[in-house]
């Protein structure tokens, strides 16, 4: 188990997230990843970038999206995000909380009244052997020590009706951990993160969203490689 005095995150950390909004018939598949660091006011921050695809039904061609960097800082059991507008660190997660504590101090939950309360803490095993604390909140949301909010790294701890966001997978040091099934990790890995992509790998096959091999273009495709990784691409012709 990693102690609170040691950092959890490194340059291989990737959060794979999906969300959907039925009011606007929109959905997104995207990833947050670390690329370098920045020093602000003597503190060292991870540079967090986001990229992925925005989908609008019934449109057939997803739109690439990207943003960043955001600045995430680890301070023992607490994660802070630097607000580039106000110049203030905002608390994103606190892994030192106990049962009965609320998360009113979390920036991602400031709009919740009353603030969610931690009802129980269980253990979850990541990457085969690493045991982390899983914090369960009374509104059904949760977060995991060293991984963050299971609604998505920067997502709120509550969602509007008919809107949902969830962490599909977390990856670190070429090891996968999925909230529901580890296979979700490979499903959403894309080639954009050079930290986890082997440039010497060989392409085995290309499939559509239903898993059927295809040579068609102008649609989301999965490129499956011999090292077990899968890249999600859209080739426009």
Secondary structure as UniProt FT lines:
FT   TURN            4..5
FT   TURN            11..12
FT   STRAND          14..21
FT   TURN            22..25
FT   STRAND          26..40
FT   TURN            41..42
FT   STRAND          43..56
FT   TURN            57..58
FT   STRAND          63..75
FT   TURN            76..77
FT   STRAND          78..83
FT   TURN            84..87
FT   STRAND          88..94
FT   TURN            95..96
FT   TURN            99..100
FT   TURN            104..105
FT   HELIX           107..109
FT   TURN            110..111
FT   STRAND          117..126
FT   TURN            127..129
FT   STRAND          130..137
FT   TURN            138..139
FT   STRAND          142..144
FT   TURN            145..147
FT   STRAND          148..149
FT   TURN            150..151
FT   TURN            153..154
FT   TURN            161..162
FT   STRAND          163..172
FT   TURN            173..174
FT   STRAND          175..178
FT   HELIX           183..188
FT   TURN            191..192
FT   TURN            194..195
FT   TURN            199..200
FT   STRAND          203..207
FT   TURN            209..210
FT   STRAND          220..225
FT   TURN            226..227
FT   STRAND          230..234
//
